Every structure is written in C-alpha cells, then in structure tokens.
Amino acid sequence: MIEFLFADGEEICSYADGEIKRHRSKFIEKYRQTALDNERAKSWKHSGEGAQFRGDVRYTDSEVNFQSTVNGVYPLSDNAAAYSFTINGTSGIYKAVIGEEKAQETHIINSVDYDFSGGCADVNSNTLFCSLRRNAFNSDIAVFDLNSGDYKTVTDGDTLDCDPFVSPQNGNVIYFTSRGAGRDGAGTFIKYSNAAICKLNLSELTVEEVAVSDKLNYMKPIEFGGKLYAIAAPSKERRPNPIIEILLIPFRIIQALANFINVFVKAFTGKSLASGGDNPAKGREYDSRKEYVKGNLINFEKELKKNKSKKDKDYGFIPQSWKLIEVNSGQVIKSGAADFDITPDGTFIVTNGRRIFAVKDGKSTKLCNTERCLAVACVHGSQTKTDIFDF
C-alpha cells in the first residue's frame, strides 16, 4: 500500500515501507520520441551542401528542446495514481499503476489551452480537485470525475486560484488559495494581492475568506483533525543591505570578467580555465534556474547556497522563511517547506525540494533525497461525496 506519492522532476514516485518506486510518464516519453522522429524526418532540409550554402544547417537532436515536469500527483487506490503534467505547452492528466511499467495509462484529459496542476483526489468518490490555469495570469479550481473524465470549473474571475483541498467531512467544501490580479487603468497586469485561504461551499454557493495577511502568502491549505494547516511565506522578502551591495560591486565586476574570459577560452579550446576537483553543478540540472513555485519566483542556486551555509546537511532550495504552520495558532511544523501533505495517522510529509521528511510529534526524520521535488501527496477521502456532477 502506497504511503504517499511525490513528483521528482518528470517522474511519478511512490513511497511505501522505505521503498521508492519510480514511474516515467508514458505520454511524456511518447511526446518526446514523436517530436524527435518528426525532426529527423525533416533533417534532409537542413543538411548537406545546400543547407551549408544557405547557412541553414541544424543538428536535429540538439535542436529539440523539451521543458517538461510532473506538477501534480494524486494517490487513488492500491498502487493506482493520477498525475498532471506539462510539456512544451501541452498539459494533461493521466492515471497510471505505479510499479507496473507494462500497464497502460488511462487518459483523462489533454489540452494546449489549459495547464493542470496541484490539488488532491477524493478516493471515496474517485474525484480530482485541481488548478486549471487558463492564461498567463488567471487560474480556476476544477473538479474532475475520474470515471468519466468530465470536469467543471467552480471558481472564476481575475484571480489566481490554486491548491484546492476537499474537506474530509464534506465533499462539497473546498479549501484553496486565491490571489487577486492587480491592474492599472489600462488593464495591464501590475502584481498579485497576497495569497489568502478561501473556503468554497458548493451546496450553498458561498465563498468565505478563512485566512489573510498583509505580510504573508498562505499556500496549500489542508484540513486535518479539525485544524487548518498551510505554508506561510513572506509576501515581501527582506531587501539586501544597500551598503553591503555597494561594497560588493568591485567583486561582482571581477567575477563577471572572469566568467566572460572562461566562456571565451572554453569556446576555442574546449577546456575551462578551472581544472580538477569535483564539479559542484554535476547532477544539479535545475539548481541554477529561476522558477515559480506556487506563484513565487525562486532562485534555486541562490537559496541552495544560502541554506548550505547554515551547516544544514539536509538543505534544500526553498527559503527557510517558508514555514509549514497551523494557521490559527501560527505554530511552526517545519521550515523551508516547498510542499506538504498529511497521512491518515497525522504524520506530516514535507519536501524542501531536495529532501522529503516525515514530521510527527515535533520530530523530523529524513525519508529520502530527491533532485527536484515540488509535490507530495497522501491518500484523502471525504465522508460525503460531492454532488456537483448530479446537476
């Protein structure tokens, strides 16, 4: 029986009794192979003397760029799971059997217009709650019937609605985070408001703001044992000391010149100015990238260095100011949390991007290392199913 799922880059992973099983998305693999085959089929146009004369020579495999990730995992029953993904502008949701590579995946939805991510599954009704991003600035909460593939959006507006979670007591009650899109008089996007926790009741058609702060963004609300938990992050990170920034200018100029010379030398000799020693970037494909995590821009490399300097051997790439808390009391469960979920026995499963921890009774235990984990998920089921598909 799967204890929890997690996404590691573009792999769907299960954890049970200390054993990790990894599953690669068959859709992503097929998409990649088809794209490469299409490029190879057209390669004759960009090779040979004619292409050299036109200056149109291409090297097929290196010209195809794939940006893919699994951005949501959802345990169902036994070893079955659903997952959401995005690759080169195509997004979708599929069902798979983890640990059985020969088993066929079940298609739920594919789209080039929407991006699916986050959320949770209700195993009692085989229903999935997730975020449906419809453009660059707005997303809605969508509810999927995993048996039929039908879905309905239950929020709308000029907002960014994310990370829905169904109440354990009532399948018609959904917690989610919402940010209003701020615009100027011409309608141009300026910035988002702080992320607030909202509670949507589908039966009563009401939405109430449960938690909001002028200093914090609340992310991924989860109700457990009558309490509400979420990740709280500062809405504005502390600005650097201007005096220190001025003093560092000469060193940054020298560093920039050294990097330029290194690139120049490597281009003509194939060798770097620095030789020998371990490569600190080896195996860290994503560390130097800036990426949005739950609507917040994170500089992976910067945060890795900052967290490593604190002598924490289990450091990740999420700021320590991101704290998993009990919302009402503000009690901190774990710092540096990128994502979390709660098992049926009340154990918090928390990832900092590079490690996954189990937190119980104030004690944190590392379970495993990852390369790039931004989603963990436990089994959830509501006592009463949603009736949204009965209308």
C-alpha positions as CSV (number, residue, x, y, z in Angstrom):
1,M,0.0,0.0,0.0
2,I,1.4,3.4,-1.0
3,E,2.1,5.7,1.9
4,F,2.5,8.7,-0.2
5,L,3.4,9.9,-3.7
6,F,5.8,12.5,-4.8
7,A,6.9,14.1,-8.1
8,D,10.6,14.2,-8.8
9,G,11.1,16.3,-12.0
10,E,9.1,14.3,-14.6
11,E,8.9,11.1,-12.6
12,I,6.0,9.9,-10.5
13,C,7.3,8.2,-7.4
14,S,5.7,6.1,-4.6
15,Y,7.0,5.6,-1.1
16,A,6.0,2.5,0.9
17,D,7.9,0.8,3.8
18,G,11.1,2.7,2.9
19,E,10.9,1.6,-0.7
20,I,10.7,4.0,-3.6
21,K,9.2,3.0,-7.0
22,R,9.6,5.3,-9.9
23,H,7.3,5.7,-12.9
24,R,8.0,7.7,-16.0
25,S,5.1,9.3,-17.8
26,K,4.3,7.3,-21.0
27,F,2.8,10.4,-22.5
28,I,5.9,12.5,-21.9
29,E,8.1,9.8,-23.4
30,K,5.9,9.3,-26.4
31,Y,5.7,13.1,-26.9
32,R,9.4,13.4,-26.8
33,Q,10.0,10.5,-29.2
34,T,7.4,11.7,-31.7
35,A,9.0,15.2,-31.7
36,L,12.5,13.8,-32.3
37,D,11.2,11.5,-35.1
38,N,9.5,14.4,-36.8
39,E,12.7,16.5,-36.6
40,R,14.8,13.6,-38.0
41,A,12.3,13.2,-40.8
42,K,12.8,16.8,-41.8
43,S,16.6,16.7,-41.3
44,W,17.3,16.4,-45.0
45,K,16.2,20.0,-45.4
46,H,18.9,21.2,-43.1
47,S,21.9,19.1,-44.0
48,G,24.3,18.7,-46.9
49,E,25.9,21.2,-49.2
50,G,22.7,23.0,-50.0
51,A,22.0,23.7,-46.3
52,Q,25.6,24.8,-45.8
53,F,25.3,27.2,-48.7
54,R,22.1,28.7,-47.2
55,G,23.6,28.8,-43.7
56,D,20.7,26.6,-42.6
57,V,22.5,23.6,-41.1
58,R,20.7,22.1,-38.0
59,Y,21.7,19.3,-35.7
60,T,18.4,17.5,-35.1
61,D,18.6,16.1,-31.6
62,S,20.2,19.2,-30.1
63,E,17.7,21.5,-31.7
64,V,14.7,19.9,-30.0
65,N,14.2,21.5,-26.6
66,F,11.8,19.9,-24.0
67,Q,10.5,21.6,-20.9
68,S,8.6,19.0,-19.0
69,T,7.5,18.4,-15.5
70,V,5.0,16.4,-13.4
71,N,3.3,19.1,-11.4
72,G,0.7,17.1,-9.5
73,V,0.4,13.6,-8.1
74,Y,-2.8,12.0,-6.6
75,P,-3.0,8.6,-4.9
76,L,-6.1,6.7,-5.7
77,S,-6.4,3.0,-4.6
78,D,-3.8,0.3,-4.1
79,N,-1.0,1.2,-6.5
80,A,-3.1,3.4,-8.8
81,A,-2.5,7.1,-9.1
82,A,-3.4,10.1,-11.2
83,Y,-0.8,12.7,-12.2
84,S,-0.8,16.0,-14.0
85,F,2.0,17.2,-16.3
86,T,3.1,19.9,-18.7
87,I,5.5,19.5,-21.6
88,N,6.2,22.3,-24.2
89,G,2.8,24.0,-23.7
90,T,0.8,20.7,-23.6
91,S,-0.8,19.8,-20.3
92,G,-2.9,16.8,-19.2
93,I,-4.0,14.4,-16.6
94,Y,-3.5,10.6,-16.7
95,K,-4.0,7.6,-14.5
96,A,-1.2,5.0,-14.0
97,V,-0.3,2.0,-12.0
98,I,2.9,2.7,-10.1
99,G,5.4,-0.2,-10.3
100,E,3.9,-1.8,-13.3
101,E,5.7,-0.4,-16.3
102,K,3.8,-2.6,-18.8
103,A,0.4,-1.4,-17.6
104,Q,-1.3,1.0,-19.9
105,E,-2.0,4.6,-18.7
106,T,-5.6,5.9,-18.7
107,H,-6.2,9.2,-20.5
108,I,-8.3,11.8,-18.6
109,I,-7.6,15.0,-20.4
110,N,-5.1,16.7,-22.7
111,S,-5.0,20.4,-23.5
112,V,-2.9,23.1,-25.2
113,D,-5.2,25.8,-23.9
114,Y,-5.1,25.0,-20.1
115,D,-2.4,23.9,-17.6
116,F,-3.4,21.5,-14.8
117,S,-1.6,21.3,-11.5
118,G,-1.8,20.9,-7.7
119,G,-4.8,19.8,-5.7
120,C,-6.0,16.4,-4.3
121,A,-8.0,13.4,-5.1
122,D,-11.0,12.1,-3.1
123,V,-10.6,8.3,-3.2
124,N,-14.1,7.7,-1.9
125,S,-15.7,9.3,-4.9
126,N,-12.9,9.0,-7.5
127,T,-12.9,12.7,-7.9
128,L,-10.0,15.0,-8.5
129,F,-9.7,18.7,-7.4
130,C,-7.0,20.7,-9.2
131,S,-6.0,24.1,-10.5
132,L,-6.8,24.9,-14.2
133,R,-4.7,27.7,-15.5
134,R,-6.5,29.4,-18.4
135,N,-4.0,32.2,-19.3
136,A,-0.8,33.8,-18.1
137,F,-2.4,35.5,-15.1
138,N,-5.6,33.6,-14.1
139,S,-6.4,30.1,-12.9
140,D,-9.6,28.4,-11.6
141,I,-10.5,25.5,-9.4
142,A,-11.7,22.5,-11.5
143,V,-13.4,19.3,-10.3
144,F,-12.9,16.1,-12.3
145,D,-14.9,12.9,-12.3
146,L,-12.1,10.4,-12.9
147,N,-14.6,7.7,-14.0
148,S,-15.9,9.7,-17.0
149,G,-13.3,12.4,-17.5
150,D,-15.9,15.1,-17.2
151,Y,-15.0,18.2,-15.3
152,K,-16.5,21.5,-14.1
153,T,-14.8,24.7,-13.0
154,V,-16.1,26.1,-9.8
155,T,-14.3,29.4,-9.5
156,D,-13.8,32.2,-12.0
157,G,-12.6,35.8,-12.2
158,D,-9.5,37.9,-12.5
159,T,-7.7,35.7,-9.8
160,L,-5.1,33.0,-9.4
161,D,-6.9,30.2,-7.6
162,C,-4.6,27.2,-6.7
163,D,-4.1,24.1,-4.5
164,P,-7.7,23.0,-3.8
165,F,-8.3,20.6,-0.9
166,V,-11.5,18.8,-0.3
167,S,-12.9,18.8,3.3
168,P,-12.6,15.3,5.0
169,Q,-16.2,15.7,6.2
170,N,-17.9,17.2,3.2
171,G,-17.1,16.6,-0.5
172,N,-18.9,19.9,-1.4
173,V,-16.5,22.0,0.7
174,I,-13.2,23.0,-0.8
175,Y,-10.3,25.0,0.6
176,F,-8.0,26.8,-1.8
177,T,-5.7,29.8,-2.1
178,S,-6.6,32.9,-4.1
179,R,-4.8,35.9,-5.3
180,G,-6.4,38.9,-7.0
181,A,-4.7,40.2,-10.1
182,G,-3.9,43.9,-9.7
183,R,-4.2,46.0,-12.9
184,D,-3.8,49.6,-13.9
185,G,-6.4,51.9,-15.6
186,A,-5.4,50.4,-19.0
187,G,-6.0,46.8,-17.8
188,T,-2.3,46.0,-17.7
189,F,-1.3,43.5,-15.0
190,I,0.8,45.0,-12.2
191,K,1.0,42.4,-9.4
192,Y,-1.0,39.9,-7.4
193,S,-2.5,40.6,-4.0
194,N,-1.3,38.4,-1.1
195,A,-2.5,34.8,-1.3
196,A,-5.5,34.2,1.0
197,I,-7.1,30.9,2.1
198,C,-10.7,30.7,0.9
199,K,-13.4,28.2,1.7
200,L,-15.9,27.3,-1.1
201,N,-19.2,25.6,-0.3
202,L,-20.7,24.2,-3.5
203,S,-24.0,23.3,-1.9
204,E,-24.6,26.8,-0.6
205,L,-22.7,28.6,-3.4
206,T,-20.7,30.7,-0.9
207,V,-17.1,31.6,-0.6
208,E,-15.5,32.9,2.6
209,E,-12.0,34.2,3.3
210,V,-10.6,32.0,6.1
211,A,-7.1,33.5,6.5
212,V,-5.5,36.5,5.0
213,S,-2.4,38.6,6.0
214,D,-0.8,41.8,4.7
215,K,2.6,40.3,5.4
216,L,2.2,36.6,4.4
217,N,1.2,34.5,1.5
218,Y,-0.7,31.3,2.5
219,M,-0.2,28.3,0.3
220,K,-1.7,24.8,0.1
221,P,-4.3,24.7,2.8
222,I,-5.1,21.2,4.3
223,E,-7.7,20.4,6.9
224,F,-6.9,17.7,9.3
225,G,-8.3,16.8,12.8
226,G,-10.4,19.9,12.8
227,K,-7.4,22.2,12.2
228,L,-6.2,24.0,9.1
229,Y,-2.6,23.8,8.0
230,A,-0.8,25.7,5.3
231,I,2.6,27.0,4.1
232,A,3.1,30.7,5.0
233,A,5.7,32.7,3.2
234,P,6.6,36.4,3.5
235,S,4.8,38.4,0.8
236,K,8.0,40.6,0.6
237,E,11.4,39.1,1.2
238,R,13.8,41.3,3.2
239,R,15.8,43.7,0.9
240,P,19.6,43.4,0.9
241,N,21.7,45.9,2.8
242,P,22.5,48.7,0.3
243,I,25.9,49.4,1.9
244,I,27.0,45.8,1.5
245,E,25.6,45.8,-2.1
246,I,27.8,48.8,-2.9
247,L,30.9,47.2,-1.3
248,L,30.3,44.0,-3.4
249,I,30.3,45.9,-6.8
250,P,34.1,45.6,-7.5
251,F,34.0,41.8,-6.7
252,R,31.0,41.3,-9.0
253,I,32.7,43.2,-11.8
254,I,35.8,40.9,-11.4
255,Q,33.5,37.8,-11.3
256,A,31.8,38.9,-14.5
257,L,35.1,39.4,-16.3
258,A,36.3,36.0,-15.1
259,N,33.2,34.4,-16.4
260,F,33.4,36.1,-19.7
261,I,37.1,35.0,-20.2
262,N,36.2,31.5,-19.1
263,V,33.4,31.3,-21.7
264,F,35.8,32.7,-24.4
265,V,38.6,30.2,-23.6
266,K,36.2,27.3,-23.4
267,A,34.7,28.2,-26.8
268,F,38.1,28.0,-28.6
269,T,39.9,25.3,-26.6
270,G,37.0,23.2,-25.2
271,K,38.5,23.4,-21.8
272,S,37.6,25.5,-18.8
273,L,40.1,27.8,-17.0
274,A,39.4,25.8,-13.8
275,S,40.5,22.2,-13.9
276,G,40.3,19.3,-11.5
277,G,38.2,18.9,-8.4
278,D,34.5,18.0,-8.1
279,N,32.0,19.7,-10.3
280,P,29.5,21.4,-8.0
281,A,27.0,21.5,-10.7
282,K,27.1,17.8,-11.5
283,G,23.7,16.2,-11.1
284,R,22.1,19.6,-10.4
285,E,20.2,20.2,-13.6
286,Y,17.7,22.6,-12.1
287,D,19.6,24.4,-9.4
288,S,20.7,27.4,-11.4
289,R,17.2,28.0,-12.8
290,K,14.8,30.6,-11.5
291,E,11.3,29.1,-11.4
292,Y,7.9,29.9,-10.0
293,V,6.9,27.7,-7.0
294,K,3.3,28.2,-6.0
295,G,3.3,31.6,-7.7
296,N,6.6,32.8,-6.1
297,L,9.8,33.2,-8.1
298,I,12.6,31.1,-6.5
299,N,16.3,31.4,-7.4
300,F,17.3,27.7,-6.8
301,E,21.0,28.3,-6.9
302,K,20.9,31.3,-4.5
303,E,18.7,29.5,-2.0
304,L,20.8,26.3,-2.1
305,K,23.9,28.3,-1.3
306,K,22.2,30.2,1.5
307,N,20.8,27.1,3.1
308,K,24.0,25.2,2.7
309,S,25.9,28.0,4.6
310,K,23.7,27.3,7.6
311,K,25.5,23.9,8.1
312,D,22.3,22.0,7.4
313,K,23.3,18.8,5.7
314,D,19.7,18.3,4.5
315,Y,19.3,21.7,2.9
316,G,17.0,22.4,0.0
317,F,16.4,25.2,-2.4
318,I,13.3,26.7,-0.6
319,P,13.8,29.7,1.6
320,Q,13.7,29.0,5.4
321,S,11.2,31.8,5.6
322,W,8.6,29.4,4.0
323,K,7.1,27.7,7.0
324,L,4.5,25.0,7.4
325,I,2.2,26.2,10.1
326,E,-1.1,25.5,11.9
327,V,-3.0,28.5,10.6
328,N,-5.0,29.6,13.7
329,S,-2.1,29.4,16.3
330,G,0.8,30.1,13.9
331,Q,2.7,27.1,15.3
332,V,5.6,26.1,13.0
333,I,5.7,22.5,12.0
334,K,8.7,22.7,9.5
335,S,10.7,25.5,7.9
336,G,11.8,25.6,4.3
337,A,8.7,23.8,3.0
338,A,8.0,23.6,-0.7
339,D,5.0,21.3,-0.4
340,F,3.4,19.0,2.2
341,D,0.6,16.7,2.9
342,I,-0.7,14.7,5.9
343,T,-1.0,10.9,6.2
344,P,-4.1,9.3,7.9
345,D,-2.2,8.9,11.2
346,G,-1.3,12.6,11.3
347,T,2.3,12.4,10.0
348,F,3.3,15.5,8.0
349,I,5.2,14.6,4.8
350,V,7.2,17.7,3.8
351,T,9.6,18.4,1.0
352,N,12.2,21.2,0.7
353,G,12.8,20.4,-3.0
354,R,15.9,18.2,-2.4
355,R,14.7,16.0,0.6
356,I,11.5,14.6,1.9
357,F,10.8,14.4,5.7
358,A,8.3,12.8,8.0
359,V,7.3,15.1,10.9
360,K,5.5,13.6,13.8
361,D,5.2,14.9,17.4
362,G,7.7,17.6,16.7
363,K,10.4,15.2,15.4
364,S,11.6,15.4,11.9
365,T,13.0,12.3,10.1
366,K,14.5,12.4,6.6
367,L,12.9,9.8,4.4
368,C,14.8,10.2,1.1
369,N,16.7,12.5,-1.3
370,T,15.3,13.9,-4.5
371,E,16.6,16.0,-7.4
372,R,13.6,18.4,-7.7
373,C,10.5,17.6,-5.7
374,L,7.8,20.2,-5.6
375,A,4.8,18.0,-5.0
376,V,3.9,15.3,-2.3
377,A,0.5,13.7,-1.8
378,C,-1.2,11.4,0.6
379,V,-4.4,9.5,0.4
380,H,-7.6,11.5,1.2
381,G,-11.3,10.7,1.2
382,S,-14.3,12.7,2.2
383,Q,-17.1,11.2,4.3
384,T,-19.7,12.5,1.8
385,K,-19.1,12.8,-2.0
386,T,-19.5,16.0,-4.0
387,D,-22.8,16.2,-5.8
388,I,-21.5,18.7,-8.4
389,F,-22.0,16.1,-11.2
390,D,-25.5,15.3,-10.2
391,F,-26.9,18.5,-11.7
